[in-house]
Amino acid sequence: MGRKLTALADRRGVITFQDEPKAPEGLIAFARGWSKPLREHVEVNARHAYDGKTLLVPGIPEARHDDDAMDALERFGLLIKMRLDGQQGWPV
């Protein structure tokens, strides 16, 4: 299966991955799972920045308020959890 990873995002919506479950200052963890499926689901469902490399949480870059950004992050985290659990559809 490999190793477990944590997916995290900052206030700009930039997604990073790390081995540790604890989020460093300025980042919020939104999903944890086996490396390969976690990366695949995040990469498929994330927005891709203009540089073609940076992954973004949909809804965060354009969020005008922190509450809106947190709502977008929670929704994206639920979507990734659904995908990791083999579920289709969208979180409500």
PDB file of N, CA, C and O in Angstrom:
ATOM      1  N   MET A   1       0.815  -1.206   0.000  1.00  0.00           N
ATOM      2  CA  MET A   1       0.000   0.000   0.000  1.00  0.00           C
ATOM      3  C   MET A   1       0.848   1.255   0.000  1.00  0.00           C
ATOM      4  O   MET A   1       0.392   2.299  -0.466  1.00  0.00           O
ATOM      5  N   GLY A   2       2.063   1.186   0.505  1.00  0.00           N
ATOM      6  CA  GLY A   2       2.888   2.383   0.571  1.00  0.00           C
ATOM      7  C   GLY A   2       2.779   3.063   1.916  1.00  0.00           C
ATOM      8  O   GLY A   2       2.572   2.417   2.943  1.00  0.00           O
ATOM      9  N   ARG A   3       2.921   4.364   1.895  1.00  0.00           N
ATOM     10  CA  ARG A   3       2.877   5.127   3.141  1.00  0.00           C
ATOM     11  C   ARG A   3       1.665   6.041   3.141  1.00  0.00           C
ATOM     12  O   ARG A   3       1.074   6.330   2.100  1.00  0.00           O
ATOM     13  N   LYS A   4       1.313   6.488   4.340  1.00  0.00           N
ATOM     14  CA  LYS A   4       0.200   7.416   4.457  1.00  0.00           C
ATOM     15  C   LYS A   4       0.711   8.843   4.325  1.00  0.00           C
ATOM     16  O   LYS A   4       1.804   9.180   4.780  1.00  0.00           O
ATOM     17  N   LEU A   5      -0.111   9.672   3.688  1.00  0.00           N
ATOM     18  CA  LEU A   5       0.194  11.082   3.512  1.00  0.00           C
ATOM     19  C   LEU A   5      -0.955  11.923   4.034  1.00  0.00           C
ATOM     20  O   LEU A   5      -2.091  11.461   4.137  1.00  0.00           O
ATOM     21  N   THR A   6      -0.639  13.152   4.356  1.00  0.00           N
ATOM     22  CA  THR A   6      -1.639  14.142   4.716  1.00  0.00           C
ATOM     23  C   THR A   6      -1.640  15.206   3.632  1.00  0.00           C
ATOM     24  O   THR A   6      -0.582  15.676   3.212  1.00  0.00           O
ATOM     25  N   ALA A   7      -2.834  15.587   3.177  1.00  0.00           N
ATOM     26  CA  ALA A   7      -2.986  16.681   2.227  1.00  0.00           C
ATOM     27  C   ALA A   7      -3.353  17.925   3.024  1.00  0.00           C
ATOM     28  O   ALA A   7      -4.223  17.888   3.894  1.00  0.00           O
ATOM     29  N   LEU A   8      -2.676  19.029   2.712  1.00  0.00           N
ATOM     30  CA  LEU A   8      -2.879  20.275   3.435  1.00  0.00           C
ATOM     31  C   LEU A   8      -3.055  21.423   2.448  1.00  0.00           C
ATOM     32  O   LEU A   8      -2.686  21.317   1.279  1.00  0.00           O
ATOM     33  N   ALA A   9      -3.625  22.522   2.938  1.00  0.00           N
ATOM     34  CA  ALA A   9      -3.770  23.710   2.101  1.00  0.00           C
ATOM     35  C   ALA A   9      -3.528  24.953   2.940  1.00  0.00           C
ATOM     36  O   ALA A   9      -3.749  24.963   4.151  1.00  0.00           O
ATOM     37  N   ASP A  10      -3.066  26.003   2.263  1.00  0.00           N
ATOM     38  CA  ASP A  10      -2.899  27.283   2.943  1.00  0.00           C
ATOM     39  C   ASP A  10      -4.060  28.201   2.571  1.00  0.00           C
ATOM     40  O   ASP A  10      -4.971  27.785   1.854  1.00  0.00           O
ATOM     41  N   ARG A  11      -4.038  29.431   3.046  1.00  0.00           N
ATOM     42  CA  ARG A  11      -5.151  30.365   2.822  1.00  0.00           C
ATOM     43  C   ARG A  11      -5.314  30.723   1.349  1.00  0.00           C
ATOM     44  O   ARG A  11      -6.401  31.118   0.928  1.00  0.00           O
ATOM     45  N   ARG A  12      -4.258  30.592   0.567  1.00  0.00           N
ATOM     46  CA  ARG A  12      -4.347  30.848  -0.871  1.00  0.00           C
ATOM     47  C   ARG A  12      -4.963  29.668  -1.614  1.00  0.00           C
ATOM     48  O   ARG A  12      -5.322  29.785  -2.786  1.00  0.00           O
ATOM     49  N   GLY A  13      -5.085  28.515  -0.919  1.00  0.00           N
ATOM     50  CA  GLY A  13      -5.632  27.320  -1.540  1.00  0.00           C
ATOM     51  C   GLY A  13      -4.583  26.393  -2.105  1.00  0.00           C
ATOM     52  O   GLY A  13      -4.926  25.375  -2.707  1.00  0.00           O
ATOM     53  N   VAL A  14      -3.305  26.715  -1.929  1.00  0.00           N
ATOM     54  CA  VAL A  14      -2.230  25.879  -2.454  1.00  0.00           C
ATOM     55  C   VAL A  14      -2.141  24.586  -1.651  1.00  0.00           C
ATOM     56  O   VAL A  14      -2.057  24.610  -0.423  1.00  0.00           O
ATOM     57  N   ILE A  15      -2.159  23.463  -2.355  1.00  0.00           N
ATOM     58  CA  ILE A  15      -2.161  22.136  -1.733  1.00  0.00           C
ATOM     59  C   ILE A  15      -0.734  21.597  -1.662  1.00  0.00           C
ATOM     60  O   ILE A  15       0.037  21.701  -2.616  1.00  0.00           O
ATOM     61  N   THR A  16      -0.404  21.020  -0.509  1.00  0.00           N
ATOM     62  CA  THR A  16       0.862  20.325  -0.323  1.00  0.00           C
ATOM     63  C   THR A  16       0.578  18.980   0.335  1.00  0.00           C
ATOM     64  O   THR A  16      -0.516  18.738   0.844  1.00  0.00           O
ATOM     65  N   PHE A  17       1.569  18.125   0.316  1.00  0.00           N
ATOM     66  CA  PHE A  17       1.469  16.809   0.947  1.00  0.00           C
ATOM     67  C   PHE A  17       2.642  16.644   1.901  1.00  0.00           C
ATOM     68  O   PHE A  17       3.737  17.149   1.654  1.00  0.00           O
ATOM     69  N   GLN A  18       2.395  15.928   2.997  1.00  0.00           N
ATOM     70  CA  GLN A  18       3.468  15.611   3.938  1.00  0.00           C
ATOM     71  C   GLN A  18       3.164  14.282   4.616  1.00  0.00           C
ATOM     72  O   GLN A  18       2.028  13.808   4.617  1.00  0.00           O
ATOM     73  N   ASP A  19       4.211  13.692   5.194  1.00  0.00           N
ATOM     74  CA  ASP A  19       4.062  12.414   5.888  1.00  0.00           C
ATOM     75  C   ASP A  19       3.382  12.566   7.247  1.00  0.00           C
ATOM     76  O   ASP A  19       2.624  11.692   7.666  1.00  0.00           O
ATOM     77  N   GLU A  20       3.649  13.654   7.921  1.00  0.00           N
ATOM     78  CA  GLU A  20       3.137  13.857   9.279  1.00  0.00           C
ATOM     79  C   GLU A  20       1.669  14.269   9.267  1.00  0.00           C
ATOM     80  O   GLU A  20       1.260  15.054   8.411  1.00  0.00           O
ATOM     81  N   PRO A  21       0.859  13.748  10.211  1.00  0.00           N
ATOM     82  CA  PRO A  21      -0.541  14.159  10.264  1.00  0.00           C
ATOM     83  C   PRO A  21      -0.742  15.558  10.845  1.00  0.00           C
ATOM     84  O   PRO A  21      -1.769  16.187  10.592  1.00  0.00           O
ATOM     85  N   LYS A  22       0.234  16.055  11.627  1.00  0.00           N
ATOM     86  CA  LYS A  22       0.087  17.365  12.254  1.00  0.00           C
ATOM     87  C   LYS A  22       0.458  18.462  11.252  1.00  0.00           C
ATOM     88  O   LYS A  22       1.510  18.408  10.615  1.00  0.00           O
ATOM     89  N   ALA A  23      -0.424  19.456  11.126  1.00  0.00           N
ATOM     90  CA  ALA A  23      -0.207  20.537  10.167  1.00  0.00           C
ATOM     91  C   ALA A  23       0.725  21.599  10.735  1.00  0.00           C
ATOM     92  O   ALA A  23       0.558  22.021  11.879  1.00  0.00           O
ATOM     93  N   PRO A  24       1.700  22.035   9.949  1.00  0.00           N
ATOM     94  CA  PRO A  24       2.550  23.144  10.373  1.00  0.00           C
ATOM     95  C   PRO A  24       1.755  24.457  10.409  1.00  0.00           C
ATOM     96  O   PRO A  24       0.649  24.543   9.875  1.00  0.00           O
ATOM     97  N   GLU A  25       2.327  25.445  11.033  1.00  0.00           N
ATOM     98  CA  GLU A  25       1.716  26.778  11.122  1.00  0.00           C
ATOM     99  C   GLU A  25       1.324  27.272   9.731  1.00  0.00           C
ATOM    100  O   GLU A  25       2.123  27.201   8.797  1.00  0.00           O
ATOM    101  N   GLY A  26       0.101  27.768   9.593  1.00  0.00           N
ATOM    102  CA  GLY A  26      -0.361  28.342   8.340  1.00  0.00           C
ATOM    103  C   GLY A  26      -0.977  27.362   7.362  1.00  0.00           C
ATOM    104  O   GLY A  26      -1.450  27.768   6.300  1.00  0.00           O
ATOM    105  N   LEU A  27      -0.982  26.069   7.698  1.00  0.00           N
ATOM    106  CA  LEU A  27      -1.583  25.058   6.837  1.00  0.00           C
ATOM    107  C   LEU A  27      -2.679  24.331   7.597  1.00  0.00           C
ATOM    108  O   LEU A  27      -2.623  24.194   8.819  1.00  0.00           O
ATOM    109  N   ILE A  28      -3.666  23.873   6.863  1.00  0.00           N
ATOM    110  CA  ILE A  28      -4.759  23.088   7.462  1.00  0.00           C
ATOM    111  C   ILE A  28      -4.841  21.758   6.726  1.00  0.00           C
ATOM    112  O   ILE A  28      -4.929  21.717   5.499  1.00  0.00           O
ATOM    113  N   ALA A  29      -4.812  20.675   7.490  1.00  0.00           N
ATOM    114  CA  ALA A  29      -4.960  19.342   6.916  1.00  0.00           C
ATOM    115  C   ALA A  29      -6.423  19.130   6.534  1.00  0.00           C
ATOM    116  O   ALA A  29      -7.327  19.465   7.300  1.00  0.00           O
ATOM    117  N   PHE A  30      -6.649  18.574   5.346  1.00  0.00           N
ATOM    118  CA  PHE A  30      -8.029  18.313   4.932  1.00  0.00           C
ATOM    119  C   PHE A  30      -8.271  16.862   4.539  1.00  0.00           C
ATOM    120  O   PHE A  30      -9.420  16.467   4.347  1.00  0.00           O
ATOM    121  N   ALA A  31      -7.217  16.058   4.415  1.00  0.00           N
ATOM    122  CA  ALA A  31      -7.399  14.642   4.075  1.00  0.00           C
ATOM    123  C   ALA A  31      -6.135  13.868   4.435  1.00  0.00           C
ATOM    124  O   ALA A  31      -5.028  14.407   4.420  1.00  0.00           O
ATOM    125  N   ARG A  32      -6.328  12.598   4.756  1.00  0.00           N
ATOM    126  CA  ARG A  32      -5.200  11.711   5.036  1.00  0.00           C
ATOM    127  C   ARG A  32      -5.539  10.343   4.460  1.00  0.00           C
ATOM    128  O   ARG A  32      -6.666   9.865   4.586  1.00  0.00           O
ATOM    129  N   GLY A  33      -4.554   9.724   3.831  1.00  0.00           N
ATOM    130  CA  GLY A  33      -4.780   8.406   3.252  1.00  0.00           C
ATOM    131  C   GLY A  33      -3.502   7.844   2.668  1.00  0.00           C
ATOM    132  O   GLY A  33      -2.433   8.447   2.768  1.00  0.00           O
ATOM    133  N   TRP A  34      -3.629   6.679   2.057  1.00  0.00           N
ATOM    134  CA  TRP A  34      -2.486   6.055   1.412  1.00  0.00           C
ATOM    135  C   TRP A  34      -2.011   6.955   0.281  1.00  0.00           C
ATOM    136  O   TRP A  34      -2.815   7.552  -0.434  1.00  0.00           O
ATOM    137  N   SER A  35      -0.717   7.042   0.131  1.00  0.00           N
ATOM    138  CA  SER A  35      -0.066   7.999  -0.762  1.00  0.00           C
ATOM    139  C   SER A  35      -0.651   8.027  -2.175  1.00  0.00           C
ATOM    140  O   SER A  35      -1.092   9.077  -2.641  1.00  0.00           O
ATOM    141  N   LYS A  36      -0.658   6.895  -2.849  1.00  0.00           N
ATOM    142  CA  LYS A  36      -1.064   6.882  -4.256  1.00  0.00           C
ATOM    143  C   LYS A  36      -2.530   7.288  -4.451  1.00  0.00           C
ATOM    144  O   LYS A  36      -2.795   8.204  -5.229  1.00  0.00           O
ATOM    145  N   PRO A  37      -3.496   6.642  -3.774  1.00  0.00           N
ATOM    146  CA  PRO A  37      -4.884   7.058  -4.006  1.00  0.00           C
ATOM    147  C   PRO A  37      -5.163   8.484  -3.546  1.00  0.00           C
ATOM    148  O   PRO A  37      -5.934   9.195  -4.191  1.00  0.00           O
ATOM    149  N   LEU A  38      -4.552   8.915  -2.447  1.00  0.00           N
ATOM    150  CA  LEU A  38      -4.772  10.284  -1.980  1.00  0.00           C
ATOM    151  C   LEU A  38      -4.297  11.280  -3.029  1.00  0.00           C
ATOM    152  O   LEU A  38      -5.035  12.194  -3.397  1.00  0.00           O
ATOM    153  N   ARG A  39      -3.079  11.110  -3.508  1.00  0.00           N
ATOM    154  CA  ARG A  39      -2.543  12.023  -4.524  1.00  0.00           C
ATOM    155  C   ARG A  39      -3.408  12.008  -5.790  1.00  0.00           C
ATOM    156  O   ARG A  39      -3.702  13.059  -6.360  1.00  0.00           O
ATOM    157  N   GLU A  40      -3.809  10.816  -6.220  1.00  0.00           N
ATOM    158  CA  GLU A  40      -4.613  10.712  -7.440  1.00  0.00           C
ATOM    159  C   GLU A  40      -5.933  11.460  -7.306  1.00  0.00           C
ATOM    160  O   GLU A  40      -6.307  12.223  -8.198  1.00  0.00           O
ATOM    161  N   HIS A  41      -6.642  11.248  -6.198  1.00  0.00           N
ATOM    162  CA  HIS A  41      -7.939  11.906  -6.023  1.00  0.00           C
ATOM    163  C   HIS A  41      -7.798  13.412  -5.869  1.00  0.00           C
ATOM    164  O   HIS A  41      -8.608  14.170  -6.402  1.00  0.00           O
ATOM    165  N   VAL A  42      -6.784  13.845  -5.150  1.00  0.00           N
ATOM    166  CA  VAL A  42      -6.567  15.287  -5.007  1.00  0.00           C
ATOM    167  C   VAL A  42      -6.216  15.893  -6.359  1.00  0.00           C
ATOM    168  O   VAL A  42      -6.777  16.924  -6.730  1.00  0.00           O
ATOM    169  N   GLU A  43      -5.307  15.282  -7.098  1.00  0.00           N
ATOM    170  CA  GLU A  43      -4.876  15.838  -8.386  1.00  0.00           C
ATOM    171  C   GLU A  43      -6.027  15.917  -9.389  1.00  0.00           C
ATOM    172  O   GLU A  43      -6.124  16.885 -10.144  1.00  0.00           O
ATOM    173  N   VAL A  44      -6.891  14.917  -9.401  1.00  0.00           N
ATOM    174  CA  VAL A  44      -8.013  14.896 -10.347  1.00  0.00           C
ATOM    175  C   VAL A  44      -9.057  15.950  -9.986  1.00  0.00           C
ATOM    176  O   VAL A  44      -9.647  16.559 -10.878  1.00  0.00           O
ATOM    177  N   ASN A  45      -9.292  16.172  -8.707  1.00  0.00           N
ATOM    178  CA  ASN A  45     -10.376  17.052  -8.275  1.00  0.00           C
ATOM    179  C   ASN A  45      -9.953  18.480  -7.969  1.00  0.00           C
ATOM    180  O   ASN A  45     -10.807  19.357  -7.835  1.00  0.00           O
ATOM    181  N   ALA A  46      -8.665  18.731  -7.858  1.00  0.00           N
ATOM    182  CA  ALA A  46      -8.172  20.076  -7.569  1.00  0.00           C
ATOM    183  C   ALA A  46      -8.164  20.929  -8.836  1.00  0.00           C
ATOM    184  O   ALA A  46      -8.200  20.420  -9.956  1.00  0.00           O
ATOM    185  N   ARG A  47      -8.117  22.235  -8.620  1.00  0.00           N
ATOM    186  CA  ARG A  47      -7.846  23.146  -9.735  1.00  0.00           C
ATOM    187  C   ARG A  47      -6.352  23.141  -9.983  1.00  0.00           C
ATOM    188  O   ARG A  47      -5.567  22.951  -9.054  1.00  0.00           O
ATOM    189  N   HIS A  48      -5.962  23.342 -11.201  1.00  0.00           N
ATOM    190  CA  HIS A  48      -4.548  23.413 -11.550  1.00  0.00           C
ATOM    191  C   HIS A  48      -4.207  24.863 -11.875  1.00  0.00           C
ATOM    192  O   HIS A  48      -4.874  25.506 -12.686  1.00  0.00           O
ATOM    193  N   ALA A  49      -3.164  25.362 -11.232  1.00  0.00           N
ATOM    194  CA  ALA A  49      -2.740  26.744 -11.452  1.00  0.00           C
ATOM    195  C   ALA A  49      -2.166  26.902 -12.850  1.00  0.00           C
ATOM    196  O   ALA A  49      -1.924  25.919 -13.550  1.00  0.00           O
ATOM    197  N   TYR A  50      -1.954  28.138 -13.242  1.00  0.00           N
ATOM    198  CA  TYR A  50      -1.441  28.429 -14.579  1.00  0.00           C
ATOM    199  C   TYR A  50      -0.069  27.827 -14.842  1.00  0.00           C
ATOM    200  O   TYR A  50       0.296  27.593 -15.995  1.00  0.00           O
ATOM    201  N   ASP A  51       0.696  27.575 -13.780  1.00  0.00           N
ATOM    202  CA  ASP A  51       2.034  27.008 -13.987  1.00  0.00           C
ATOM    203  C   ASP A  51       1.987  25.520 -14.343  1.00  0.00           C
ATOM    204  O   ASP A  51       3.009  24.931 -14.696  1.00  0.00           O
ATOM    205  N   GLY A  52       0.805  24.917 -14.250  1.00  0.00           N
ATOM    206  CA  GLY A  52       0.639  23.513 -14.596  1.00  0.00           C
ATOM    207  C   GLY A  52       1.124  22.542 -13.535  1.00  0.00           C
ATOM    208  O   GLY A  52       1.019  21.330 -13.718  1.00  0.00           O
ATOM    209  N   LYS A  53       1.649  23.045 -12.436  1.00  0.00           N
ATOM    210  CA  LYS A  53       2.175  22.190 -11.372  1.00  0.00           C
ATOM    211  C   LYS A  53       1.434  22.373 -10.051  1.00  0.00           C
ATOM    212  O   LYS A  53       1.158  21.403  -9.345  1.00  0.00           O
ATOM    213  N   THR A  54       1.117  23.611  -9.728  1.00  0.00           N
ATOM    214  CA  THR A  54       0.497  23.924  -8.438  1.00  0.00           C
ATOM    215  C   THR A  54      -0.950  23.473  -8.419  1.00  0.00           C
ATOM    216  O   THR A  54      -1.715  23.754  -9.342  1.00  0.00           O
ATOM    217  N   LEU A  55      -1.319  22.767  -7.351  1.00  0.00           N
ATOM    218  CA  LEU A  55      -2.703  22.329  -7.155  1.00  0.00           C
ATOM    219  C   LEU A  55      -3.378  23.285  -6.186  1.00  0.00           C
ATOM    220  O   LEU A  55      -2.779  23.708  -5.197  1.00  0.00           O
ATOM    221  N   LEU A  56      -4.638  23.624  -6.477  1.00  0.00           N
ATOM    222  CA  LEU A  56      -5.400  24.560  -5.656  1.00  0.00           C
ATOM    223  C   LEU A  56      -6.723  23.940  -5.229  1.00  0.00           C
ATOM    224  O   LEU A  56      -7.347  23.197  -5.987  1.00  0.00           O
ATOM    225  N   VAL A  57      -7.141  24.250  -4.018  1.00  0.00           N
ATOM    226  CA  VAL A  57      -8.466  23.838  -3.549  1.00  0.00           C
ATOM    227  C   VAL A  57      -9.489  24.725  -4.263  1.00  0.00           C
ATOM    228  O   VAL A  57      -9.420  25.949  -4.152  1.00  0.00           O
ATOM    229  N   PRO A  58     -10.437  24.127  -4.993  1.00  0.00           N
ATOM    230  CA  PRO A  58     -11.445  24.932  -5.677  1.00  0.00           C
ATOM    231  C   PRO A  58     -12.220  25.808  -4.691  1.00  0.00           C
ATOM    232  O   PRO A  58     -12.672  25.342  -3.645  1.00  0.00           O
ATOM    233  N   GLY A  59     -12.362  27.076  -5.046  1.00  0.00           N
ATOM    234  CA  GLY A  59     -13.135  28.004  -4.226  1.00  0.00           C
ATOM    235  C   GLY A  59     -12.313  28.844  -3.271  1.00  0.00           C
ATOM    236  O   GLY A  59     -12.767  29.910  -2.854  1.00  0.00           O
ATOM    237  N   ILE A  60     -11.120  28.404  -2.909  1.00  0.00           N
ATOM    238  CA  ILE A  60     -10.333  29.184  -1.950  1.00  0.00           C
ATOM    239  C   ILE A  60      -9.688  30.409  -2.595  1.00  0.00           C
ATOM    240  O   ILE A  60      -9.771  31.489  -2.011  1.00  0.00           O
ATOM    241  N   PRO A  61      -9.050  30.309  -3.761  1.00  0.00           N
ATOM    242  CA  PRO A  61      -8.383  31.500  -4.297  1.00  0.00           C
ATOM    243  C   PRO A  61      -9.323  32.696  -4.475  1.00  0.00           C
ATOM    244  O   PRO A  61      -8.902  33.840  -4.302  1.00  0.00           O
ATOM    245  N   GLU A  62     -10.571  32.447  -4.814  1.00  0.00           N
ATOM    246  CA  GLU A  62     -11.506  33.544  -5.024  1.00  0.00           C
ATOM    247  C   GLU A  62     -12.342  33.884  -3.788  1.00  0.00           C
ATOM    248  O   GLU A  62     -13.178  34.785  -3.845  1.00  0.00           O
ATOM    249  N   ALA A  63     -12.130  33.183  -2.680  1.00  0.00           N
ATOM    250  CA  ALA A  63     -12.891  33.445  -1.451  1.00  0.00           C
ATOM    251  C   ALA A  63     -12.512  34.822  -0.902  1.00  0.00           C
ATOM    252  O   ALA A  63     -11.333  35.130  -0.724  1.00  0.00           O
ATOM    253  N   ARG A  64     -13.515  35.632  -0.641  1.00  0.00           N
ATOM    254  CA  ARG A  64     -13.262  36.985  -0.140  1.00  0.00           C
ATOM    255  C   ARG A  64     -13.095  37.022   1.370  1.00  0.00           C
ATOM    256  O   ARG A  64     -12.504  37.957   1.909  1.00  0.00           O
ATOM    257  N   HIS A  65     -13.611  36.013   2.052  1.00  0.00           N
ATOM    258  CA  HIS A  65     -13.557  35.978   3.506  1.00  0.00           C
ATOM    259  C   HIS A  65     -13.011  34.626   3.956  1.00  0.00           C
ATOM    260  O   HIS A  65     -13.139  33.626   3.250  1.00  0.00           O
ATOM    261  N   ASP A  66     -12.406  34.610   5.132  1.00  0.00           N
ATOM    262  CA  ASP A  66     -11.864  33.366   5.674  1.00  0.00           C
ATOM    263  C   ASP A  66     -12.950  32.310   5.855  1.00  0.00           C
ATOM    264  O   ASP A  66     -12.701  31.121   5.656  1.00  0.00           O
ATOM    265  N   ASP A  67     -14.152  32.740   6.232  1.00  0.00           N
ATOM    266  CA  ASP A  67     -15.250  31.773   6.397  1.00  0.00           C
ATOM    267  C   ASP A  67     -15.569  31.074   5.080  1.00  0.00           C
ATOM    268  O   ASP A  67     -15.807  29.867   5.056  1.00  0.00           O
ATOM    269  N   ASP A  68     -15.576  31.821   3.999  1.00  0.00           N
ATOM    270  CA  ASP A  68     -15.836  31.232   2.679  1.00  0.00           C
ATOM    271  C   ASP A  68     -14.713  30.266   2.290  1.00  0.00           C
ATOM    272  O   ASP A  68     -14.965  29.209   1.711  1.00  0.00           O
ATOM    273  N   ALA A  69     -13.477  30.642   2.614  1.00  0.00           N
ATOM    274  CA  ALA A  69     -12.337  29.771   2.320  1.00  0.00           C
ATOM    275  C   ALA A  69     -12.435  28.472   3.110  1.00  0.00           C
ATOM    276  O   ALA A  69     -12.173  27.396   2.572  1.00  0.00           O
ATOM    277  N   MET A  70     -12.814  28.567   4.387  1.00  0.00           N
ATOM    278  CA  MET A  70     -12.961  27.362   5.214  1.00  0.00           C
ATOM    279  C   MET A  70     -14.092  26.473   4.700  1.00  0.00           C
ATOM    280  O   MET A  70     -13.969  25.248   4.705  1.00  0.00           O
ATOM    281  N   ASP A  71     -15.183  27.077   4.262  1.00  0.00           N
ATOM    282  CA  ASP A  71     -16.286  26.288   3.685  1.00  0.00           C
ATOM    283  C   ASP A  71     -15.809  25.521   2.453  1.00  0.00           C
ATOM    284  O   ASP A  71     -16.143  24.349   2.278  1.00  0.00           O
ATOM    285  N   ALA A  72     -15.031  26.185   1.603  1.00  0.00           N
ATOM    286  CA  ALA A  72     -14.506  25.533   0.392  1.00  0.00           C
ATOM    287  C   ALA A  72     -13.561  24.398   0.765  1.00  0.00           C
ATOM    288  O   ALA A  72     -13.596  23.333   0.149  1.00  0.00           O
ATOM    289  N   LEU A  73     -12.715  24.618   1.769  1.00  0.00           N
ATOM    290  CA  LEU A  73     -11.784  23.577   2.196  1.00  0.00           C
ATOM    291  C   LEU A  73     -12.522  22.385   2.785  1.00  0.00           C
ATOM    292  O   LEU A  73     -12.177  21.239   2.495  1.00  0.00           O
ATOM    293  N   GLU A  74     -13.530  22.638   3.607  1.00  0.00           N
ATOM    294  CA  GLU A  74     -14.315  21.546   4.199  1.00  0.00           C
ATOM    295  C   GLU A  74     -15.018  20.738   3.114  1.00  0.00           C
ATOM    296  O   GLU A  74     -15.042  19.509   3.169  1.00  0.00           O
ATOM    297  N   ARG A  75     -15.583  21.421   2.141  1.00  0.00           N
ATOM    298  CA  ARG A  75     -16.279  20.723   1.050  1.00  0.00           C
ATOM    299  C   ARG A  75     -15.301  19.871   0.243  1.00  0.00           C
ATOM    300  O   ARG A  75     -15.604  18.729  -0.104  1.00  0.00           O
ATOM    301  N   PHE A  76     -14.133  20.430  -0.052  1.00  0.00           N
ATOM    302  CA  PHE A  76     -13.136  19.686  -0.808  1.00  0.00           C
ATOM    303  C   PHE A  76     -12.643  18.482   0.004  1.00  0.00           C
ATOM    304  O   PHE A  76     -12.453  17.397  -0.546  1.00  0.00           O
ATOM    305  N   GLY A  77     -12.438  18.674   1.299  1.00  0.00           N
ATOM    306  CA  GLY A  77     -12.031  17.567   2.162  1.00  0.00           C
ATOM    307  C   GLY A  77     -13.069  16.450   2.172  1.00  0.00           C
ATOM    308  O   GLY A  77     -12.715  15.272   2.129  1.00  0.00           O
ATOM    309  N   LEU A  78     -14.347  16.815   2.227  1.00  0.00           N
ATOM    310  CA  LEU A  78     -15.423  15.814   2.177  1.00  0.00           C
ATOM    311  C   LEU A  78     -15.423  15.075   0.835  1.00  0.00           C
ATOM    312  O   LEU A  78     -15.625  13.862   0.782  1.00  0.00           O
ATOM    313  N   LEU A  79     -15.195  15.821  -0.240  1.00  0.00           N
ATOM    314  CA  LEU A  79     -15.147  15.198  -1.567  1.00  0.00           C
ATOM    315  C   LEU A  79     -14.014  14.180  -1.641  1.00  0.00           C
ATOM    316  O   LEU A  79     -14.209  13.067  -2.129  1.00  0.00           O
ATOM    317  N   ILE A  80     -12.835  14.555  -1.160  1.00  0.00           N
ATOM    318  CA  ILE A  80     -11.695  13.634  -1.200  1.00  0.00           C
ATOM    319  C   ILE A  80     -11.968  12.418  -0.331  1.00  0.00           C
ATOM    320  O   ILE A  80     -11.639  11.298  -0.723  1.00  0.00           O
ATOM    321  N   LYS A  81     -12.558  12.609   0.834  1.00  0.00           N
ATOM    322  CA  LYS A  81     -12.907  11.471   1.696  1.00  0.00           C
ATOM    323  C   LYS A  81     -13.886  10.539   0.984  1.00  0.00           C
ATOM    324  O   LYS A  81     -13.731   9.319   1.034  1.00  0.00           O
ATOM    325  N   MET A  82     -14.891  11.111   0.324  1.00  0.00           N
ATOM    326  CA  MET A  82     -15.841  10.289  -0.425  1.00  0.00           C
ATOM    327  C   MET A  82     -15.116   9.462  -1.484  1.00  0.00           C
ATOM    328  O   MET A  82     -15.375   8.266  -1.620  1.00  0.00           O
ATOM    329  N   ARG A  83     -14.215  10.088  -2.229  1.00  0.00           N
ATOM    330  CA  ARG A  83     -13.492   9.386  -3.280  1.00  0.00           C
ATOM    331  C   ARG A  83     -12.609   8.285  -2.700  1.00  0.00           C
ATOM    332  O   ARG A  83     -12.534   7.190  -3.257  1.00  0.00           O
ATOM    333  N   LEU A  84     -11.945   8.571  -1.589  1.00  0.00           N
ATOM    334  CA  LEU A  84     -11.107   7.551  -0.947  1.00  0.00           C
ATOM    335  C   LEU A  84     -11.944   6.373  -0.442  1.00  0.00           C
ATOM    336  O   LEU A  84     -11.461   5.242  -0.384  1.00  0.00           O
ATOM    337  N   ASP A  85     -13.198   6.646  -0.076  1.00  0.00           N
ATOM    338  CA  ASP A  85     -14.114   5.601   0.384  1.00  0.00           C
ATOM    339  C   ASP A  85     -14.825   4.901  -0.773  1.00  0.00           C
ATOM    340  O   ASP A  85     -15.657   4.022  -0.550  1.00  0.00           O
ATOM    341  N   GLY A  86     -14.498   5.290  -2.015  1.00  0.00           N
ATOM    342  CA  GLY A  86     -15.097   4.647  -3.186  1.00  0.00           C
ATOM    343  C   GLY A  86     -16.464   5.175  -3.550  1.00  0.00           C
ATOM    344  O   GLY A  86     -17.173   4.545  -4.335  1.00  0.00           O
ATOM    345  N   GLN A  87     -16.860   6.318  -3.000  1.00  0.00           N
ATOM    346  CA  GLN A  87     -18.181   6.898  -3.276  1.00  0.00           C
ATOM    347  C   GLN A  87     -18.127   7.861  -4.451  1.00  0.00           C
ATOM    348  O   GLN A  87     -17.120   8.529  -4.687  1.00  0.00           O
ATOM    349  N   GLN A  88     -19.226   7.915  -5.175  1.00  0.00           N
ATOM    350  CA  GLN A  88     -19.370   8.876  -6.265  1.00  0.00           C
ATOM    351  C   GLN A  88     -20.270  10.007  -5.791  1.00  0.00           C
ATOM    352  O   GLN A  88     -20.728  10.008  -4.648  1.00  0.00           O
ATOM    353  N   GLY A  89     -20.518  10.952  -6.658  1.00  0.00           N
ATOM    354  CA  GLY A  89     -21.382  12.063  -6.322  1.00  0.00           C
ATOM    355  C   GLY A  89     -20.609  13.206  -5.685  1.00  0.00           C
ATOM    356  O   GLY A  89     -19.381  13.263  -5.751  1.00  0.00           O
ATOM    357  N   TRP A  90     -21.355  14.118  -5.066  1.00  0.00           N
ATOM    358  CA  TRP A  90     -20.775  15.314  -4.486  1.00  0.00           C
ATOM    359  C   TRP A  90     -21.297  15.514  -3.075  1.00  0.00           C
ATOM    360  O   TRP A  90     -22.442  15.169  -2.784  1.00  0.00           O
ATOM    361  N   PRO A  91     -20.467  16.069  -2.190  1.00  0.00           N
ATOM    362  CA  PRO A  91     -20.957  16.335  -0.832  1.00  0.00           C
ATOM    363  C   PRO A  91     -22.067  17.381  -0.855  1.00  0.00           C
ATOM    364  O   PRO A  91     -22.064  18.293  -1.682  1.00  0.00           O
ATOM    365  N   VAL A  92     -22.991  17.236   0.043  1.00  0.00           N
ATOM    366  CA  VAL A  92     -24.106  18.211   0.117  1.00  0.00           C
ATOM    367  C   VAL A  92     -23.888  19.204   1.218  1.00  0.00           C
ATOM    368  O   VAL A  92     -24.718  20.089   1.424  1.00  0.00           O
TER     369      VAL A  92
END
